[in-house]
Structures are given as structure tokens and as C-alpha cells.
Amino acid sequence: MRIRESPESQNFRDPVLEGDARWHGDRQAEGADTIQAVDLGIADRTGSITPGKRADLVLVRTTDINMAPAGDPYEAIVSLGLPTNVDTVIVDGRILRRAGKFTAFDHVKIVAEAREAAIGLRDKAKWPT
């Protein structure tokens, strides 16, 4: 969604609405799911919070200090949001993050394994350290 940052200055037009409607924050939020699901031909299975559809939800704390300058919560998420603002993540009904903490896997272990893999690749490529 960062591509659409500062839509007024970039003069984005809403492909769904006619006239001079622009990509405002609430339309960006809708564009992040519903419009793409329609474009991909999967709107019958996903793209909206509807009984029987698969859903991935990301709950963002818009009350955090970095989000406070924006009066509009949609604009806050698009323009000011950081990964640390993510409170809860639910993927296909499974809670992966709750209260800002990962619940479905060991974050510290994954980061350590990723670092080891990166070091291994650098060594294999003989990159200077």
C-alpha cells in the first residue's frame, strides 16, 4: 500500500468510481483486498469479511504515538504505519500474532536461523565481511 502514499499529490484515480474520485485512505484499504480479489477472480472465496469466505485480518493499533499525527486512521496506516503497530494477525482463522507477540512460531529462533543462513550464503559466495 505504500505505492499509493500521498495519493492527492500523485493524482491517483479510483478505478471503481467514476468522475474525479481519488484514492483516499478508506478506498486504499478496500483496494488492498476487495478490488484485488475481484481482479484475481477469487472474490467468491476471499477479499471481504463474509461468512464462508477465507479471511486474513491484521489489527493495527492506531493509538500508538507514531500514528497520532494523522487524524484519519486509514491515512495513519498507509503513511505512518510500522510493523510495531501490528497488534493481531489472523490468517485463515489461525492467530499468528496477539498483543504484538508472535504466537504460532518462535520468532527468536527464526531470526537466528535466518542470520545463520545469510552468513552461510555470504561465506559460500566468498563475500568480504
N, C-alpha and C positions, 0 to 999 in steps of 0.2 A: 504494500500500500504506500510505501514511501515514494513510488514513482509519481503518485498524484499529489505530492506535497505542494502546498500553496497553489491550489487549483485556480483561484481567481487571477493570479499573476500569469499563469500559463494558459489561461483561456480554454480549459477543457470543456467539452460539451458532453452532456449526458446522452449516451446513445439510445436510451429508452424513451426519454421525454423529448417532446418536440419544442421548438421555439428557442429561447435564449437560456434555458435551464442549464446550470453549470454543475460541476461535480462538487457539491457541498459535502461536509463530513458525514451526514446521515446517508447520503447516496453512496458515498465511498464504502461505508460499512455494508450496505446492501450489495454493492458491486463486488465486495470481497467474497460473496458466497452465492447469492441467488442468480445474478446475471451470468457468472462463470458456469454454474451448474447447467443453466439453460444452454449456453454456448457449447458445453461439452456433451450435451444430450443425456445428462444424468439427473435432471431435475425431478424425475419421478422417484428417485432414491435418496437424494441429498440436496443440500442447498438452502433448506429452510428448517426451522424447528417445527416439525409437524409429526403427529403420531404416525408411527410406522416407517418413518424415514431414519436413516443413519445420521447421527449428528456429532460433530466435534465442536466443543464450546471452549472458549477462552474467556475467563473472567478477569478483568483488569481493574486494579484499584486506581480510580481517577482522583482520589483524595490525596494521593502522595504529593509531596512538595513540588516535584518537577512537573506535575500535571496541573497544579493550581493556577498558573498564569492564564490558561485558556478557560474561558467561560463555557465553551461548548465541549462536552465530553468526547464527541466524535473527533473534533479538531485536536483535542489533547492527545488522544490515542495516535492519530496519524502523524502529528507534528512533533510531539514531545515524549511519546511513549518509549519506555526502555524495557528490556527483559525483566528487570527487577520489579516492574509494576504488575507483572502477571501473578495473580493470586491463585487461580484454579484453572486446571486444564482437564477436560474430559474428552476422551477420544473413543467414539463408538460405545459409549456407556461406561468406559473404564476411567477411573480417576487417576491421572498420572501426576498431578501436582495439586496440593491442597495447602492453603495458608502460606503460599510461597515456597513450600518444601516439596521436593520430589517424593512420590510415594511408591512408584512402580518399579524403581530401579535404584541402584547405588550410584549416585551422581559422582561421588569422590572416586570410586573405583573406575568408572567410565572415563573420567578426565585423566586419571593416572595411566590407564591403558592407552588412551589417545596420545598422550605425551610420549610414552614408550614407543608406540608405533611411528610417530613423527621422527623421533631420534633415530630409530632403525632405518627409516627411509633416507634420512639425511646421511647416515653412515654408509648405506648401500650406494647412494649417489655420489659419495665422497665430497659432499659439500663442506666448505670450511665452517668451523664452529666459532 
